[in-house]
Amino acid sequence: MITLKIENKKVEEIFLNEFHSNKEKFFEFIEKSFMNAQQQSSKLDDLSHLSSQVEAGFNSPLSSKSHKEIFQELKTKYA
């Protein structure tokens, strides 16, 4: 059994209005959020999946255009 004392006004409003004071749903949401955060954190720790992309970048040919020319093309295309 747990007693919930919320001293943060925003969290209290979320608990009352979004979860309709349902502690079980509130704790379920916290648990799922925590698990998702852990999964995201473990993905950030392992960056080996990026090695092929880095390797492809290193192996790509260099452009003969200057930084200014490339930037101008990007501005024209996207701005």
C-alpha positions in Angstrom: 0.0 0.0 0.0 1.3 3.4 -0.8 0.0 6.8 0.2 0.3 9.4 -2.5 1.1 13.0 -1.5 1.5 15.3 -4.4 3.1 18.7 -3.7 3.6 19.7 -7.3 0.6 21.6 -8.5 1.0 20.6 -12.2 1.4 16.9 -11.3 -1.6 17.2 -9.0 -3.7 18.6 -11.9 -2.5 15.8 -14.2 -3.4 13.2 -11.5 -6.9 14.7 -10.9 -7.9 15.7 -14.4 -6.1 13.3 -16.7 -6.2 10.2 -14.5 -9.4 11.1 -12.6 -7.6 10.3 -9.3 -7.1 6.7 -10.3 -3.9 5.7 -8.5 -3.6 2.4 -10.4 -3.7 4.1 -13.8 -1.3 6.8 -12.6 1.2 4.3 -11.4 0.8 2.2 -14.5 1.6 5.3 -16.6 4.7 6.0 -14.4 5.9 2.4 -14.8 5.5 2.4 -18.6 7.2 5.8 -18.9 10.1 4.6 -16.8 10.5 1.4 -18.9 10.4 3.5 -22.1 13.0 5.8 -20.7 15.3 2.9 -19.7 15.0 1.5 -23.2 15.8 4.8 -24.8 18.8 5.2 -22.5 20.2 1.8 -23.4 19.9 2.6 -27.1 21.9 5.8 -26.5 24.6 3.9 -24.7 25.1 1.6 -27.7 25.9 3.6 -30.8 27.4 0.7 -32.7 24.4 0.8 -35.1 25.8 4.1 -36.4 29.2 2.8 -37.4 28.0 1.8 -40.9 26.7 5.3 -41.5 29.9 6.9 -40.3 31.9 4.5 -42.5 29.7 5.4 -45.5 30.3 9.1 -44.8 34.1 8.6 -44.6 34.1 6.7 -47.9 31.9 9.1 -49.8 33.6 11.3 -52.4 34.4 14.9 -51.6 32.5 17.7 -53.4 34.4 20.1 -55.6 32.0 22.9 -54.5 32.9 25.4 -51.8 31.1 25.7 -48.5 29.5 28.9 -49.8 28.2 27.2 -53.0 26.8 24.3 -51.1 25.1 26.5 -48.5 23.6 28.6 -51.3 22.1 25.5 -53.0 20.6 24.4 -49.7 19.1 27.9 -49.2 17.7 27.9 -52.6 16.2 24.4 -52.2 14.8 24.7 -48.7 14.4 28.4 -47.9 
